[in-house]
């Protein structure tokens, strides 16, 4: 017995050539999570839904959603929006591809993800409209950590709970340590207080409320370094899109450890 058609919104994650002229398209949907769709004859000239399955595109669809891990199908496209700035700019393309790759890796298929669909669509809207792509990406990285089974404590010290003292990140304690307990982890990150401030801020930032963001260049570099260390040490994945982004930004794939700072550099500083 065939299932009734469903209305849903879908964001293109990846596309794969299939058989002679077909295409498999992985989408993040607003109602059904990640799904793989079969588009027959999608690689033939004149395919009527070609615009709806372009990379960096979100559309309203009517289709048949498979149960379990089977292939789903689209019957009709009711409206399509392509993020044109992302599509035409290599750097924006790289940041967006990395966010989509993280979302893809963080969740199983056949798992409803309405919150993450809204988050991801908003992230693409912000990047496409000119918001700093690194900051949007950093927010996504921090907020996706629990979905990878890593839930850092950003509220305060993991030992005593205090947040009124200088804080640093510790892999060993799975979150922050205040200066009273830094001696418990000699391998703590030695991150600046400005960097820690932004990490804590990003963990609770609502992208729908995100305004203009201006972060100093040295802080941007440190944020990139620290978040890379968290993913390298606690998550243990690096999508191909991240390696390409690193190459594009001249960072390479090697993560440099942060050098310890003098105590007078570790006073809280929340300015931009």
C-alpha positions in Angstrom: 0.0 0.0 0.0 1.5 3.3 -1.1 1.8 6.2 1.4 -0.1 9.4 0.9 1.9 12.4 -0.4 3.3 14.8 2.2 4.1 18.5 2.2 7.6 19.3 3.5 10.4 21.8 3.1 13.8 20.4 2.1 17.4 21.8 2.1 19.9 20.1 -0.2 22.8 18.5 1.6 24.4 16.3 -1.1 23.8 14.9 -4.5 25.1 11.6 -6.0 24.9 10.4 -9.6 22.9 7.1 -9.8 22.6 4.7 -12.6 22.7 6.1 -16.1 20.7 9.2 -15.7 19.2 9.3 -12.2 20.3 11.2 -9.1 20.2 10.5 -5.4 19.7 13.7 -3.4 20.1 13.8 0.4 18.0 16.5 2.0 17.5 17.8 5.5 13.7 18.2 5.8 11.6 20.2 8.2 9.3 17.3 9.1 11.2 14.1 8.5 14.8 14.8 9.2 17.5 13.6 6.8 16.2 11.7 3.8 17.5 10.3 0.6 15.4 11.0 -2.5 15.6 9.4 -5.9 15.1 11.7 -8.8 14.6 9.7 -12.0 16.2 11.2 -15.2 17.5 14.1 -13.2 20.7 14.2 -15.2 18.8 14.5 -18.5 18.5 17.9 -20.3 15.3 19.7 -19.5 14.6 17.9 -16.2 11.7 19.9 -14.7 12.9 19.9 -11.1 16.6 20.7 -11.9 16.5 24.1 -10.1 15.1 22.6 -6.9 17.9 20.1 -6.4 20.8 22.5 -7.0 23.3 22.8 -4.1 22.6 25.5 -1.6 18.9 25.4 -2.4 15.8 25.1 -0.2 12.4 24.2 -1.6 8.8 23.4 -0.7 8.0 19.9 -2.0 5.2 17.4 -2.2 6.4 13.8 -2.1 6.3 10.3 -0.8 8.4 9.7 2.3 9.7 6.2 2.7 9.5 4.3 6.0 12.8 3.4 7.5 15.9 3.9 5.4 14.2 3.4 1.9 14.3 5.9 -0.9 11.8 8.8 -0.9 10.4 10.5 -3.9 9.3 14.0 -4.9 6.1 14.6 -6.9 5.9 18.3 -7.1 8.0 21.4 -6.3 6.0 24.4 -5.1 8.7 27.0 -4.6 12.5 27.2 -4.6 15.0 29.6 -3.2 18.7 29.4 -4.1 21.3 31.1 -1.9 22.9 32.8 -4.9 25.8 34.6 -3.0 26.8 31.3 -1.5 26.7 29.5 -4.8 28.8 32.2 -6.5 31.5 32.7 -3.8 34.1 30.0 -3.2 34.7 31.0 0.5 31.0 31.2 1.4 30.5 27.9 -0.5 33.2 26.3 1.7 31.8 27.5 5.0 28.3 26.4 4.1 29.4 23.0 2.8 31.2 22.4 6.1 28.1 23.3 8.2 26.0 21.0 6.0 28.6 18.2 6.4 28.5 18.6 10.2 24.7 18.4 10.3 24.8 15.4 8.1 27.3 13.6 10.4 25.7 14.6 13.7 22.3 13.0 13.1 21.0 9.6 12.0 18.5 9.4 9.1 14.8 8.9 9.9 15.1 11.2 12.9 12.8 14.3 13.0 14.9 17.4 13.3 12.7 20.5 13.0 14.9 22.6 15.3 18.0 21.8 13.3 16.3 22.3 10.0 15.3 25.9 11.1 18.9 26.4 12.5 20.5 25.3 9.3 18.3 27.2 7.0 18.8 30.4 9.1 22.6 29.8 9.0 22.5 29.7 5.2 20.3 32.9 5.1 22.8 34.7 7.3 25.8 33.7 5.3 24.1 34.5 2.1 23.1 38.0 3.3 26.6 38.9 4.4 27.0 37.9 8.0 30.5 36.8 8.9 30.6 33.2 7.7 33.2 32.1 10.3 31.2 33.3 13.2 28.0 31.6 11.9 30.1 28.4 11.4 31.6 28.7 14.9 28.1 29.0 16.4 27.0 25.9 14.5 30.1 24.0 15.6 29.6 24.8 19.3 25.9 24.1 19.3 26.3 20.8 17.4 28.7 19.4 20.0 26.0 17.7 22.1 24.7 15.9 19.0 28.1 14.3 18.7 27.9 13.1 22.3 30.0 15.9 23.6 28.3 18.3 26.0 30.8 20.8 27.3 29.8 22.7 30.5 29.8 26.3 29.4 28.0 27.7 32.4 30.9 27.8 34.8 33.7 25.8 36.4 33.2 22.1 36.0 34.6 21.6 39.6 33.0 24.3 41.6 30.5 26.0 39.3 32.0 29.5 39.6 31.8 31.8 36.7 33.2 35.0 38.3 36.8 34.0 37.9 39.0 33.6 34.8 37.9 30.5 32.9 39.7 28.1 30.6 38.7 25.0 28.6 39.7 21.5 29.7 39.3 18.3 27.7 39.9 16.4 30.8 37.0 17.9 32.7 34.7 18.2 29.6 34.3 22.0 29.9 35.5 25.0 31.7 37.8 25.3 34.7 38.1 28.4 36.9 41.5 29.8 37.8 41.2 28.2 41.3 41.3 24.8 39.6 43.6 25.3 36.7 46.3 23.2 38.4 44.0 20.2 38.0 44.7 20.1 34.3 48.2 21.2 33.1 47.0 20.5 29.5 44.1 23.0 29.7 43.9 25.2 26.6 45.3 28.5 28.0 42.7 30.3 26.0 42.2 34.0 26.4 39.3 35.3 28.3 38.0 37.1 25.2 37.9 33.7 23.4 36.2 32.0 26.3 33.6 34.7 26.4 32.7 34.1 22.8 32.6 30.3 23.2 30.1 30.7 26.1 28.2 33.3 24.1 28.0 31.0 21.0 26.7 28.1 23.0 23.5 30.0 23.6 23.2 32.3 20.6 19.9 32.2 18.8 20.6 32.6 15.1 17.2 34.1 14.5 18.2 36.9 16.9 21.8 37.3 15.6 22.6 40.9 14.7 25.8 42.4 13.3 28.9 40.6 14.5 32.4 42.2 14.7 35.1 40.1 16.2 38.8 41.1 16.3 41.0 39.2 13.9 43.3 37.8 16.6 40.2 36.5 18.4 38.8 35.0 15.2 42.1 33.1 14.7 42.0 31.9 18.3 38.4 30.8 18.1 39.2 28.8 15.0 42.2 27.2 16.8 40.3 26.3 20.0 37.2 24.9 18.3 39.5 22.8 16.0 41.2 21.4 19.1 37.8 20.6 20.7 36.7 18.7 17.6 40.0 17.0 17.2 40.3 16.0 20.8 36.6 15.2 21.8 34.7 14.6 18.6 37.4 13.1 16.4 35.9 13.9 12.9 37.0 16.1 10.2 34.7 16.3 7.1 36.3 16.7 3.7 34.6 20.1 3.6 36.6 21.2 6.6 39.9 20.2 5.1 39.0 22.2 2.0 38.0 25.2 4.1 41.4 25.0 5.9 43.3 24.9 2.6 41.3 27.8 1.3 42.1 29.9 4.4 45.7 28.8 4.4 45.4 27.0 7.7 46.3 23.5 6.6 45.1 20.5 8.5 47.5 20.7 11.4 46.1 22.2 14.6 48.6 24.3 16.5 48.4 24.2 20.3 47.8 27.5 21.9 50.8 28.9 23.8 50.3 29.6 27.5 49.6 33.2 28.3 50.8 35.3 31.2 48.3 35.7 34.0 47.8 39.4 33.3 46.5 38.4 29.8 43.8 36.2 31.3 41.6 38.9 32.8 38.0 38.9 31.4 37.6 41.1 28.3 34.3 41.1 26.5 34.9 43.9 24.0 35.0 43.2 20.3 
